[in-house]
Amino acid sequence: MSAFLPERLDRLRIALEAYRRRLEGCLGDPSSPEFTVAMNEFLEFIRTVDDREAYAELEAGGQVDRYRAFLGPLVLRFIWAMERVGHAQAVARSRWPGGSTPLVEAPAWGAYTHMGQSLEGIALGACRQFAMVGCGPLPDSLLYMEEHTDIESLVGIERDPKALGMARELVAAFGLERIRIVEGEGERIDYGEFDLICPSVFVTPRLATLERIAATAREGVRVILREPFYTGTLLFEPVLDVLPPPLEVIADSRSEPGRLMLKRYVLGLGRRRERTGP
Ligand SMILES: C[S@@+](CC[C@H](N)C(=O)[O-])C[C@H]1O[C@@H](n2cnc3c(N)ncnc32)[C@H](O)[C@@H]1O
């Protein structure tokens, strides 16, 4: 252990605790400007932490899990607040004469922006049915697929009634006939009809959803995995090291971690083990 590591670990902890207190102070109203500013600053902080050794120490001490339990729900509330704004803008764009291209004004760090690189190396020509699990009120990954691929059927799966209604409203406003938004829980549905599946990194439980994909998807399926990278584990549960077989990594993408500190992988479904015995 480096001589100054305890002090550096303390510095990191003090900074995280200060953000925790500040975020706790504006929990009452997640759409307040104070919350948005604090969350933006926090995301910038975790993007620029440069002490990997201290962060590894924090993870090894089990403290990252504790922060994640607090920060995970908050980042979802933050994204919801952002998506609400994006949704209103997109509905307004849908009323422009001749519609609007692109469909959404995508923030540089959002899912829409990174989708292109996530698809590198996937044979989209062979793909007929795409599932976005946890499509959200502003289903930007689906909108990307609508604009940039010819996949026949694009399905958004969502469990939250409000998000379902908002996503459907947007799809109807633009008249996007290839997109269907359906009610469902990622950890329960049958994935047998899909060739390509992308679970949102916000889908919980993350591992159970991958287990369900591993159990019900068909051979040849491709899964886009969004996985926390480095300080991204403060926000999202890592699953790459515990992938349920026969899911396996077949490629990783060159995409930048971006604001939510995510890496993107393509998973394939290896051969299922034959059952033995009765
Ligand atoms: C905020 S959105 C972000 C997705 C982003 N718009 C995109 O297209 O990549 C994530 C959504 O996942 C949904 N979600 C979380 N867990 C889920 C689950 N187990 N099944 C279905 N939806 C889920 C949440 O309700 C939320 O609306």
The ligand as a Gaussian input file, in Angstrom:
#p B3LYP/6-31G(d) Opt

LIG

0 1
 C      -34.927000       6.449000     -16.967000
 S      -35.080000       5.215000     -18.192000
 C      -33.585000       5.416000     -19.084000
 C      -33.571000       4.689000     -20.410000
 C      -33.205000       5.582000     -21.547000
 N      -34.320000       6.441000     -21.902000
 C      -32.795000       4.790000     -22.779000
 O      -33.551000       4.769000     -23.765000
 O      -31.723000       4.186000     -22.731000
 C      -34.950000       3.690000     -17.302000
 C      -36.307000       3.079000     -17.079000
 O      -36.132000       1.720000     -16.667000
 C      -37.342000       1.364000     -16.019000
 N      -37.109000       0.095000     -15.294000
 C      -36.319000      -0.111000     -14.217000
 N      -36.326000      -1.414000     -13.863000
 C      -37.164000      -2.044000     -14.729000
 C      -37.580000      -3.396000     -14.884000
 N      -37.154000      -4.357000     -14.061000
 N      -38.434000      -3.705000     -15.889000
 C      -38.885000      -2.737000     -16.730000
 N      -38.526000      -1.429000     -16.631000
 C      -37.664000      -1.086000     -15.648000
 C      -37.632000       2.553000     -15.124000
 O      -39.017000       2.597000     -14.806000
 C      -37.171000       3.718000     -16.024000
 O      -38.252000       4.355000     -16.634000

